[in-house]
Structure formats: structure tokens, C-alpha cells
Amino acid sequence: MRQLMMCVIPVLALGCDGGDTSCTTELRYSVSVDVEDEAGDAVTGATVEYSVDGGAAVACEELQDGNYACGEEVEGDLTVTATADGLGTDEATVTVEADECHVIGEAVTLTLPIED
């Protein structure tokens, strides 16, 4: 019995597949975006979108004042664009990779210029 337990316990600790990774069901966003104006103030209500590898634009979700979440477990080259009334546009491209369970999220800050 002791030999059986010595074999079973390591397998349980490592996960069902015998590997050393135990994945979660937690959702990870690909890119966290802070949108601010030239004065460094958070911009709420901005239009923030992302595209993957040059594909169609998809809307991002505003989580809190000036912070937006883009892509649910999406990997690749993500181009994020933000614009708001009375302000200009800014964009950034980041490469989002993934491990065996989730994307490895990236963070960017987009600064919208004040339009004259």
C-alpha cells in the first residue's frame, strides 16, 4: 500500500496529465490598455478597438475609468487603437504569446492628443 501511495501522490500533485502544469479556468485578457490625454488624465468613454494580425477590428471593454481590456485569450500581433470626442487617436501594436494554459497579457498606455 505504501508503494502505491508513493506513486499516486506525485501524480495528483502534478495534475491529471502527469505534467507539471495545472491550468485554471480563469479568463485572461490579451491586452490591458490605459487611455489618457496629454495631461495624463484618464479618458473614459473612449472608443478602443483591437485587431489581430491585420484582421477586422473588435471592440474592447472598459473595465474602469480609462482602463480597457482587449481580447479574451487571443494571441498574435494585436494592434490597439483608441479615440475619443475632442481628442485625437493613438495606437500601439503588441505581440501576445501564450503558455500551455493562457495568454501572457501585455499592457499599453495610449495617449490621445488634444485636437485644436
Buried (B, 14 or more C-beta within 10 A) or exposed (E): EEEEEEEEEEEEEEEEEEEEEEEEEEEBBBBBBBBBBEEEEEBEEBBBBBBBEEEEEBEBEBEEEBBBBBBEBBBBEBBBBBBBEEBBBBBBEBEBEBEEEBBEBBEBBBBBEEEE
